Amino acid sequence: TTANESGSHKGPDYKYGWGLLNAKKAAKVITRDAEGKNVIQEKTLNDGGAFSKNITLGHQTTSITITWTDPAGNPVSAQVDPSDKMLVNDLDIQVEGPNGQIYYPWSLDPNNPYDAATNNGENNVDNVEQVFIEDPLPGQYTVTVDHDGSLTKGPQDFSLVIESLESQKKVHFSGYEIDDDNMTSSGDDDGKVEPGERIELPVKLANNTINDLTGVSATISTNNPAITNISDDSENFGDINAGGSAISQFDYDFTVDSNASFKEVEFYMDITDGNTTWQDTFTIKINGPVVYTNHEIDDDNSTSSGNDNSKIDPGETIELPVEITNNTAQDLTSVSATISTNDPDVTNISDDSENYGDLNAGKSAWTNFDYDFTIADNCPEKDIQFTLDISSGSASWSDTFTLHVEGSAIYVDHDIDDDNSTSAGNDNQEVDAGESIELPVQLQNLAASQLNSVDAALSTNDPYITNISDANESYGDIPSMDSAWANHDYDFTVHPNAPEKDVKFALNITAGSQSWTDTFYIHVNGTDNLAYTDHQIDDDQDVSDGDDDNKVEPGESIELPVQLANFASQDYTGVSAALSTNDPDITNISDANEDYGDIQKGDSAWTKFDYDFTVSPDAPEKDVEFYLDVTTDSGYTFTDTFTIHIHGEIVYADLEIDDDQSTSNGDDDSKIEPGEKIELLTQLTNENSDDFDNVKATLSSNDSVITNISDDVENYGTINSGDSAWTEFDYDFTVDSAAPQKSVKFTLDISADSFSWKDTFHIQVHNHAAYADHKVDDDNMTSSGDNDGKIEPGEQIELPVQVANTSVDQLSSVSADISTNDPYITNISDDSENYGNIA
């Protein structure tokens, strides 16, 4: 009732509640009540009853408020913004005017929390209800308080507060205009208050007192730091008649801080006519721009190109998602932004324009896709400024941000030493096939400070560069932007059959805890030969036998098409080549001789058919060297080599048998026997050079004696290279009760994320001596019967029984006891008999 309005709309809202506490105003209302003006009343509402009171109003705005202590409700479970109604006793207030108009209390819509409060119906949610009558028609008004439903726990006490007419008799703020027209003000003339603008503000006052006032003036102020340099803070309004209004004779002037963001700024007004003073407040929205707020560096070498350290290094291609924030007061649609920079070390900006979609006021969004750009190889350590030109419809904004390029040490130059002293070559300062090269390399420090104890390791994946020795060299300390040569040379050998090509080398550079990688190329003058150039792996289970992942793995049968290239100065006809290897894990090379047809100089050809070979199931992960013995119609012969990598697998390693009659069902001898229910733990070993996560395996068997395999999929977790792991839980299966003694083959289909393998193992089913047959002897000799070979009441039976040995070993000194629980079988004698040895 006595709070100052603080929101963007009249009435309560979800941000400010009922407004800004005005203790002075509240004290005045309490004082007037104490003076007997009946402003505050305590009333009681009976179940099914109603309260009514008549009041007389003039033109002054009036608020009538009820509030009550509601009985405790039933709280809902923990959740965000529950919509359940918690009100127990639902009191309602309404006021009927002299013309029959009904005035209802304020209500808020929780589904639309930013909407203004409405007063066009009952409030069935809150235990504070206020009817607000602005500029009422003079006359008698009837206040009615009743309730919906029934009242819990008997009569309900409530308070009624009617703000007296005297409290509304004031001169108050009534409106303003925004002048940012870039004349005496300074702005973009859009009628909005924005960061950096100089605003002229004409203000309107209204006189709600019953007196005509003369010489009215008002001073404005604010505590908000976003508003600076308020000049002309006091203005005259002249005379304002009772019930009338006036606009300031001149404008108030203030400046908005250039870094201000979207917000509502509260201003205070001290109003006077020389005799009486009044206070009031009003708010102005600052419409901030759409601005850059954040970014991420993607240099992960997938679609970007870098070392995946989330830093910008020279030579990298960067993917850059950027976040922007809408600091305006409006929801924006179809927001897009273009990135640019004038820095010469940023090249090849592609995808420079990206979309952000719709962006509500005060919200942020990331690009739908990334901006892409490349940093020059020789870029020094520095900050680079980028500009974002942002647009939505006809509106546009511009913002800047900086990205830091890390300093690094990079390759600058090299020399070729093939002088046949410590190197071995023809001393032409070129790299030729078959030469041993000494290679001094120069690095440059692009960092902003000196790099100390710089080292670099040389490497290449090219198969024609062999025997890299002295691969690690020191460069000492390199001052900022200076260069240095390695203290000693790198050494390597070029394969005698190397074709003419450019070979890519990598330098892994370190300085203390810092590290970088740079690359460079060296041209190799090729051999004048036919030479191996490429191959393909076919393990597709067609005529080959594998898992179709184009990798050579243990146990697979491989089809291998191979490519030869003619680096000679003449054409060759009738080219063929024989494949061989000395590696014991490559077996059964069939189709070892293949034709290539005619190969013209400078051209290449694939085998007309594939070489075939098998990899040993127990082969470890390694590189296997193959030989190609090449011949032509002209009698030319040449031998070349190449390597193929055998990839390690995750394989079966061990097992444990659980037949302990707990959850399994057996005799607890850790053997698999007919009729038993088995729990089986298996162990896998990772023979690959990589670690694998999320390893799982599915158990199966095609053997008919294994039935009811349940829990056939089990997890092994993470298995690092060279390590083993057991199943987290058991595989379960049942052995047929009639199963003979045999070895049963099981299969494990193993997977780890996108990788898969298959392995098999065998488990022995153990058997025993078992009943095989019997004969009935009732011949009335030593037995007693009618000699019909049938068991009949009263007969004395002799029963020879046959036992069979179903195991794989001879059983010695076999005996057997016979028994039964049947009451009609009596006098079992000779119940234990011997069988001797059974093969």
Steps between C-alpha positions, in 0.01 A plus 500: 500500500773745593787367281634712212426363155827353367421288197435577135122477551248596762420244765713211630747300291726197545816714510415773755199350677283787632780754445769682694443519876398852611526493878409869534179456306412188701557692822263777384223248429546344845501849656176597327342177623614581852336842460166319457467528122423126476764433230593153631228257613526147643198287402382137522325308223277208599460188288235579238489866608595833338628839613380828347604863553404826325761770436482837327768591241587817314728524195804375689647162414418246771621152592298255714706202623417184699751252640468194723706225659402193301502155668787272405457314170651177371840575342579345162812301422819691414471644148555820300208748500221258602156605377309333785263732686605525867227737628276332761247771593421688177373844603387742226461878492310710250381863497184627330500864381212751493430417137488125565854428370672212681868543588705176551841447665837471320599153367818369335529225237776249600507364144588846369709652780610805299141611427344789692264420787129498412191591710210355305401210726539327834844416643491135614875462568629765744423583863563869428240661269486866399236691306653808333264775383673772298322839467170364632157647424406689816230328711431204723685170449414163659784274613404128524712217641377139473657160427491208258441147630505446875730645765744260664536510880201728563471880448782679316648826633610756240631857484347775286713804406346796315760757403351835608420774255759723662780257414417533132489877500835563333680626195652195329695383193272439203728429201805590293637512145843381378689749283818344348484681164869594480426874502546637852476137618732233361365170369349318207154663515315170556324617817683243713754549778818319397859478630715805418208729415436847638127524581266799526200406714181711518290378799127532569353559850135459609330691783273263696446743784179701539690827467635699209877521538741771387875501439540120488855369448668160527852357534595155369778269625606136487750276676555280195861519371379447142371861504778761505524875469141605584486868407190720505382271780249760626220627277192725534143390417323831567145496636300172510127518575331234718450187292722643226850424371804679354822421311836633615577834333847370402652152482695307758836386354708192583755264340483120487826315571640346179544161675147488642299185432127450473336597829227712660632812673297654782491882523384698804300824478484767773201722411404831668281805458699692760267400783455124471736228375420165345715204400446264212698253288504382140708253298670519161622197305852502361499318169846343486645378170541144380859421601770233488519312831706183456682265262661156489816390320466177296834381362436127541629392157159356397342762273739756650876451481718531806643331809174490700629715788211751471751776430574687179846414370671614178402295195178363648157506338250596770128434538355777717150478653403845634234597754307828485255655748189705425522798736214681330149515646352322197483139386697473174441267206734357235817627668822455303858626531803538274854472636797694359847625586761722340789296641718365215587185697139381480438344160229306326201602714230263375152463644540863606123552533300287744140488628380517860125458442255688721640666811273624779578809706768434761583156357818360343560262209790323327555480126314217327832414333861614546697784345816365331837670445871420470797656684817565300785257562734781609253696713673641811344487846240776518134593554285526185186715500193364324181690413148356517242677283167385641160551337132419550266635235585867453677528836877457523777512757876461499726362770864397528693234687861380507656156460848421621743323267747297702866548436682196361823374355465414131702346221673762283761332282723197442815399310568174312836338581569197271877556464602138560706590811284407801202498264493277188400650168614676186553844662245679278312647799190313386328197653531202266374143538742284701688789664575550870429863586621732773237770555568820698168677581431860602222607741355845573349619830170680432418535871502831685775383735819296475464123475753305706641151446329447166505143364336345194439140389485421126259237364313395186243236408639462149608137439787607274677684782676244718746488783447846653784530748593803708126574484517726808705819481553806723475867399592666830329826599325699225415868570160637394469530119852358455611180325742215577640191324512158664827437687545180294345347191205266467593181306281281279519265203293504180380163372680396178162450328351830608297667223524870427280669757473763773546349846324655798706527820373598846691686770376450856646805674525550877621778730450419865132409547400650164470295182413553135496304178602637160542332161709553189566317172818375332505399136637153418641433153349158423658181379495395133311177582166328522399533865222421745276802567180385672279212615148436625372267774201282408365302800131512405408132558425459131787292362710645780411428863489783754286767658504743203672786688786524248754409766724194521421312822596162648324201346378685188544390139595806297467592134768756410492708181839676454596798281831540313625823345746544214760759602735399220565688177352222284176304468481144634285217363392173654557618856444243776603474864528224760404572861690348793590558864720337761259572782377175663160653584415529128396157374349346193595764240303391194473683169851623583572591137288769337503687169498877455499513120684784327605808701607806306762734643352735760190280533386243757291182504324270748517120504240347270411264785575499871781342699356275774645414841392401850603658832575269792226513768769563761680777313589800722456862393796588277621613156568223249747556215401359160719460191396556138724333240415687179573367148417621147500356148836667434665302782512798738487389867466707811410439866303744712367482855204637690346448843151407615387555857334216690255654743469346843163376622311455820503121543377228732759422769358284777184369669365388836221241541250546783277192565472550877122453538445859624363689200659232277395134531765229518739302715750783560793319336567785252431266210221512246288184519166390351193661655689776678410872495828689461608855586800589283751781560724583203810715474597712198846639415564815296782420255450829315728800549199719588289512816131413456195613698152347527622147420224240486462151356213271398534125569354241263538133402354298215544174691162338577614383847517865616150631567336800656787753478381795711693814596678447168626864481750609768713811561876514557536880545826663388791277393828683448759381250665181627257462790228243567155519657236255621127526438322718757231229531464135387376348177240230579418181306375143550663174384263241353455209742578250221814678386788267416856574600624747237671835436244780443590805290387842627519832312554848650386795286703782654443875451642827631322812376533481116746205501412130491678164511411132525677226693425139590589260779412143601371351825511127575174332601598229748298177520493180717387142525126478448218246490464352152262197516353221711337153473218346708567139623186334653577143382413323827852370545700724734227760437133424560241574228328381186795553270320750273771772533256731674487622858176392666367513859651244732794413277865477612702678228864470396606819322821520294576871424732640230715809569663699216817712525418827314826671598814497282707310759486138626318459833656247739340289781151620418226407750140610538239495780129473416221642713142623485253671732201317358316303780398219260862402447616295799796294607767645266793263541823507307444877474870568424668349193838528324562575129878482487678730253294672225684639199 
